Amino acid sequence: MTTVSDNRRAEQDSTNTIGYYKPVLQTATDYYPFGMEMPGRNLVDTATHRPTITATMIVPLHNAVTQSWAAGGAPGVSAFGGGAIGSGIAPSSTTFNSPLGGYMLYPITPVVPYYSQSITLNVVAPPSPLGFRVSVVQGSSLASVNITGAGAYTLNYTPGPSSAGTVYLKIERTAAAPGIIKMTGVIKDSITFVNQSVVANISSDDGYHYGYNGQIKDNEWAGKGNHLDYKFRGFDPRTGRFNSADPLVKSFPWNSSYAFAENRVIDCIELEGAEALSIHIRSFISAKSVFDPLNRKFDGDNRKATVREDVTARGRARIDYDFPTNKAKIAVKSADKTYRYGSDGEILESRGTVNGALFQMDIKNGKNIGIHYETKNPLTPAWFTPTVDVDAGYSIRYNKNENAWDLSFSGKSDGYPSTETFIEDPCGNRIMLGFMYEKNSPGKELWGAADTEVFNGHVKINLDENYNFKSATSGTMTLPIVPPSPAPPPPTSVK
């Protein structure tokens, strides 16, 4: 098993610049069945259980470059840059004479996206009167500081991609009266990339410490990779057995209470000492983008209905139903990031909040579950888009004679955005239950109660001896069972 981080390693091309990127290797380990590490076929821990990788990478080298100040890039002067001067400003090569609300924008070039950089403004005399601010902006402010007197003012910032717009140094008047500020120049970062040997620490206690089956390695318990923490009990991959009984052992008298994944190490993973049926419900925008009445563009999810995990949603909830204890809970309530693009080039990032409530009632051999959740993007105006509301109900019954789930379900929403629901077994197999794509626009559909039916039906799911899906039918129709795709382990940063 090989794990990579979400960091990237720059590779040099023939022009001595970054030509492309490679993923940063975190771990590389070969396992025997049941998770025991193969000797000599894994990275070696240090004394603090911290495997290291030494590699030659292209790394940024920061050089301070001083440039004199020139308002608007005066001819014959080594200017900081051509500036955009606000209305009513009387500039000179060193003086900014600003009325109330005046400003100057100077482009900072070149910049390297995603790398931390700095710029320093030298002010030679206290502003008269006080009330100036200096900022680094790229659509929105990346860093800012108020000027309180003579001296050097340093701003640290990390620019986004070039598509986010030009990076500017902005000097603006904030007080309720005109003012004058005098500057001699700026000191800015000039970044070049050089080859350098670096050491990446991995599997540290404060970094990446996950092992086989995505569980935490407790190296202090029995040596490196010899004990995995499964929350409710520990696992020894050398013997392929747990060191304590499954807490649900009384519910599965036909199984060994110490077995790992029912001895099915190829197609199943081991849960944390519990058996669960998971119900997923998600709200998503099928379009690539949408616009509000002010003609501001928002990212959509740009997809069709699916049971896949690696997709975005405006809101999602997951209900875990534990059959042996006949208990249900909301395990996940979340929303993915979205972006708003203004006509002035401004780009804002936000993440909606999801509020939900679960209603459940015990029935013979099963459970009735109801869920209501609502989500709202803080960037969208409330007068145009109120909350997205979703109401859904699921009736789950276990047919002991046929070893099958009988599942009835129904759901309503506002009609915008799209809604989907699916069910998942302990092994990660999934069955799509129903979905409906959005109608009209958010301004028309989101007002009022959730009164649009988005799914309704009944499914019979035949199970194997481990309560995993074997086949599914709805009336005369056979439903496809989508096997789990390997999910990447949590990414970590290389320090």
HELIX and SHEET records of a PDB file:
HELIX    1   1 PRO A   33  GLY A   35  5                                   3    
HELIX    2   2 SER A  162  ALA A  164  5                                   3    
HELIX    3   3 TYR A  212  GLY A  214  5                                   3    
HELIX    4   4 ASN A  219  ALA A  222  1                                   4    
HELIX    5   5 VAL A  249  SER A  251  5                                   3    
HELIX    6   6 ALA A  261  ASN A  263  5                                   3    
HELIX    7   7 PRO A  442  GLU A  445  1                                   4    
SHEET    1   A 3 THR A   2  GLN A  12  0                                        
SHEET    2   A 3 ILE A  18  TYR A  31 -1                                        
SHEET    3   A 3 GLU A  37  ASN A  42 -1                                        
SHEET    1   B 4 THR A  52  SER A  68  0                                        
SHEET    2   B 4 GLY A 179  ASN A 201 -1                                        
SHEET    3   B 4 THR A  95  SER A  98 -1                                        
SHEET    4   B 4 ALA A  90  PRO A  91 -1                                        
SHEET    1   C 4 THR A  52  SER A  68  0                                        
SHEET    2   C 4 GLY A 179  ASN A 201 -1                                        
SHEET    3   C 4 GLN A 117  SER A 128 -1                                        
SHEET    4   C 4 GLY A 151  TYR A 157 -1                                        
SHEET    1   D 5 ALA A  84  ILE A  85  0                                        
SHEET    2   D 5 TYR A 103  PRO A 107 -1                                        
SHEET    3   D 5 TYR A 168  ARG A 173 -1                                        
SHEET    4   D 5 PHE A 132  VAL A 137 -1                                        
SHEET    5   D 5 SER A 141  ILE A 147 -1                                        
SHEET    1   E 4 ILE A 216  LYS A 217  0                                        
SHEET    2   E 4 LEU A 228  ASP A 229 -1                                        
SHEET    3   E 4 GLY A 234  ASP A 236 -1                                        
SHEET    4   E 4 ARG A 241  PHE A 242 -1                                        
SHEET    1   F 5 LYS A 327  SER A 334  0                                        
SHEET    2   F 5 GLY A 315  ASP A 322 -1                                        
SHEET    3   F 5 LEU A 277  PHE A 284 -1                                        
SHEET    4   F 5 SER A 418  GLU A 424 -1                                        
SHEET    5   F 5 ARG A 430  MET A 436 -1                                        
SHEET    1   G 4 SER A 289  PHE A 291  0                                        
SHEET    2   G 4 LYS A 297  ASP A 299 -1                                        
SHEET    3   G 4 LYS A 337  TYR A 341 -1                                        
SHEET    4   G 4 ILE A 347  ARG A 351 -1                                        
SHEET    1   H 7 THR A 353  ILE A 363  0                                        
SHEET    2   H 7 GLY A 366  LYS A 376 -1                                        
SHEET    3   H 7 VAL A 388  ASN A 399 -1                                        
SHEET    4   H 7 ALA A 404  SER A 413 -1                                        
SHEET    5   H 7 THR A 452  LEU A 463 -1                                        
SHEET    6   H 7 PHE A 469  SER A 474 -1                                        
SHEET    7   H 7 MET A 477  THR A 478 -1                                        
END                                                                             
